[in-house]
């Protein structure tokens, strides 16, 4: 397909610009994470929620690799992968998120992680064997520029992990009480792979099946995880609406649903 028939990077930019999300502004996004970083692990779900994605990435790394984790957050990929490679650079624009990651790394006696607080657009990094961007490109408007920089930083393999446009059971509830759904409903994995194709690079696209799960001592705890900025009245409504989807468990309550994840994998040297 000739590039002029469909511009994947332009489609990405148009979708981003249509979003009504104040966190597209870097300062607003940093302020959000400053308040929310401590609870992010709960919102991200337990480690079983990324088990299949982590297994895919683990198959691509080697023990002597260096790995760059772009948008490392609190380390759900950084920490397990640090146990499989020689060194990890955990890059994130949020000091609060990296503070949580440092604490968790210390608690697990993981010492082969370097922490880099910077926006990816502004980062200066040396090439790494593996470059990973998992769920972290949510506010970059210029996708091609971001990917070109990732490609330049990749010695062996680049992995981009994102949603595929699925809609979880609680989406109508969030839209009803918050007025909008902020997570992307687009097949972003295809836009990433398509933009790489426009750059002349041939990437693999894989679909991974995960089960995303949230556990809370009370039903209210799960409602707060799903809508951290909601008012008390809104949380009452959400808690009631979630009842059909909740299960009792040893730790209280559990909310789980299937989630398809897109993984775009490019190996250095693979061209169109």
Buried (B, 14 or more C-beta within 10 A) or exposed (E): EEEEEEBBBBBBBEBBEEBEBEBBEEEEBBBBBBEBBBBBBBEBBBEEBBEBBBEBBEEBBEEEBBBBBBBBBBBBBBBBBBEBBBBBBBBBBBEBBBBBBBEBBEEEEBEEBEBBBEBBEEBEBEEBBBBBBBBBBBBBBBBBEBBBBBBEBBBBBBBBBBBBBBEBBBEEBBEEBBEEBEBBEBBBBBBBBBBBBBBEBEBEBBEBEBBBBBBBEEBBBBBBBBBBEBEEEBBBBBBEBBEEBBEEEEEBBBBBBEBBBBBBBBBBEEEE
